[in-house]
């Protein structure tokens, strides 16, 4: 019941054809999909599946093993041919923020900070951390400069055995979380400013991200530092 993840090959793909290979009450698994599943702090896509019997709205998408489950407001039978359509404004907004999180992460790591302990599409958390408000302001200015530069975003695959993570605690920690059966890893490089393993959707160049409306540092309990960010609409 594997699902081919079309979104991993093309983050700007918004429509596709597929066949239902598994179905249940208000859900289907497709043989291929462009719907991104909820993962890595990035919410799932929403949209519709059109078929000969009508239209079903996709409200949530979840990956379980190698199968991707689409939760619907109506039932669709196994074997049904469907035409999927992603809600692009939602995908674009989440994708821009996800790429922004990667870029901010890279710029903060360049300051010598340890790997973040948590991140989503609005904040990054560090512990321990020596980050200062002045450093975060410098990151904000550099972020907007890189957006204006329109640096290319490169997405590619690398054999796990060829990846040298020695001396990089962030890569070591990430590799430990990935099942050993996964032999090829997807890597996302944002110009020379950020590089990480990631299976999410991303922009093609930093100009697509847009400028920051806000980037600020919060001093939290037990020495934790939280960097909040918000993109301009």
SVG drawing of the C-alpha trace seen along z (x, -y; Angstrom):
<svg xmlns="http://www.w3.org/2000/svg" viewBox="-22 -44 56 46">
<polyline fill="none" stroke="black" stroke-width="0.4" points="0.0,0.0 2.9,-2.4 2.0,-5.9 4.3,-7.6 5.0,-11.1 4.7,-13.5 5.2,-16.5 8.8,-15.3 9.7,-15.7 7.8,-18.9 6.7,-21.3 4.8,-23.4 2.6,-20.6 -1.0,-21.4 -3.0,-18.8 -2.5,-15.1 -4.4,-11.9 -4.4,-8.8 -6.3,-5.7 -7.7,-4.7 -5.9,-1.6 -7.4,-1.5 -10.5,-3.0 -12.5,-3.2 -15.0,-5.4 -14.1,-9.0 -10.5,-8.1 -8.5,-6.8 -5.0,-5.8 -3.9,-6.7 -1.3,-5.0 0.3,-8.5 -0.3,-11.9 0.8,-15.5 -0.9,-16.1 1.8,-16.7 1.2,-14.8 1.4,-16.5 5.0,-16.0 8.1,-17.8 6.2,-20.7 4.6,-21.5 0.8,-21.0 -0.7,-18.9 -2.2,-20.2 -5.9,-20.5 -7.9,-20.4 -10.3,-18.1 -10.4,-14.8 -12.7,-14.8 -14.1,-11.6 -17.0,-10.4 -19.3,-10.2 -18.6,-13.7 -16.1,-15.7 -14.6,-14.9 -12.9,-17.5 -9.5,-16.6 -9.2,-18.0 -6.1,-16.3 -3.3,-14.0 -1.2,-11.7 1.7,-9.3 1.7,-5.9 4.7,-3.9 4.9,-4.3 1.1,-4.8 -0.4,-8.3 -3.9,-8.6 -6.3,-11.3 -9.2,-12.2 -12.3,-13.2 -15.9,-14.5 -17.3,-11.6 -16.5,-8.0 -14.7,-6.9 -14.5,-3.3 -11.3,-1.3 -10.4,-1.3 -11.9,-4.8 -9.9,-7.1 -9.5,-10.5 -8.2,-13.9 -6.6,-15.7 -6.3,-19.5 -4.2,-21.1 -5.4,-24.3 -2.4,-26.4 -2.7,-29.4 -2.5,-27.0 0.4,-25.0 2.3,-28.2 1.9,-29.8 3.1,-26.7 5.9,-26.1 7.2,-29.7 7.3,-29.5 8.9,-26.1 11.7,-27.4 12.0,-30.5 12.5,-28.2 15.3,-26.4 17.0,-29.7 16.7,-31.2 18.0,-27.9 21.1,-28.1 21.8,-31.7 21.6,-31.0 23.8,-28.0 26.4,-30.1 26.6,-32.1 27.8,-29.0 24.5,-28.0 23.8,-24.3 21.1,-22.5 17.5,-23.6 15.4,-21.4 12.1,-22.3 10.8,-24.2 7.6,-24.8 6.4,-27.4 6.4,-30.2 9.2,-29.6 12.5,-27.9 13.6,-26.8 17.2,-26.4 18.6,-25.0 21.3,-25.7 21.7,-29.0 23.7,-32.2 21.6,-34.0 21.1,-37.7 18.5,-40.1 21.3,-41.9 22.3,-38.7 18.7,-37.9 18.3,-41.4 21.4,-40.8 19.8,-37.5 16.7,-39.5 18.6,-41.9 20.6,-39.1 17.5,-37.1 15.9,-39.9 19.1,-40.5 19.2,-36.8 15.5,-37.1 16.4,-40.0 19.4,-38.0 16.9,-35.3 19.4,-32.5 18.5,-29.2 17.1,-26.4 18.4,-23.0 16.6,-19.7 18.5,-16.4 19.1,-12.9 22.2,-11.4 23.1,-7.8 23.0,-7.5 26.3,-5.6 28.1,-8.5 27.0,-11.2 29.7,-12.3 28.1,-13.6 31.2,-13.5 31.6,-16.7 28.1,-17.9 25.8,-17.1 22.7,-18.3 23.2,-15.8 24.1,-13.0 20.9,-13.6 18.8,-13.7 20.3,-10.5 19.6,-8.7 15.9,-9.5 15.6,-8.1 14.8,-4.3 17.9,-2.4 16.0,-1.0 15.9,-4.4 19.0,-4.3 18.6,-7.6 18.1,-10.9 16.5,-14.1 18.7,-17.1 17.6,-20.8 20.3,-23.5 19.3,-27.1 22.2,-28.8 25.3,-28.4 23.3,-29.5 21.4,-26.4 21.6,-22.7 19.6,-19.9 17.8,-16.6 14.1,-17.3 11.2,-15.6 8.9,-18.7 7.9,-21.1 10.1,-24.1 10.3,-27.2 12.6,-27.3 14.5,-30.4 14.6,-32.7 12.7,-35.5 9.6,-33.3 9.8,-33.3 9.2,-37.0 10.5,-39.3 10.1,-38.9 7.4,-40.9 8.8,-39.9 11.8,-38.1 12.2,-38.4 13.9,-36.6 12.1,-35.4 13.9,-34.5 12.0,-31.4 12.3,-29.3 15.3,-27.1 17.6,-29.0 15.5,-28.2 15.6,-30.8 12.7,-31.0 13.0,-32.8 9.6,-33.8 9.2,-34.7 6.4,-35.9 6.5,-36.4 4.9,-39.4 1.7,-38.3"/>
</svg>
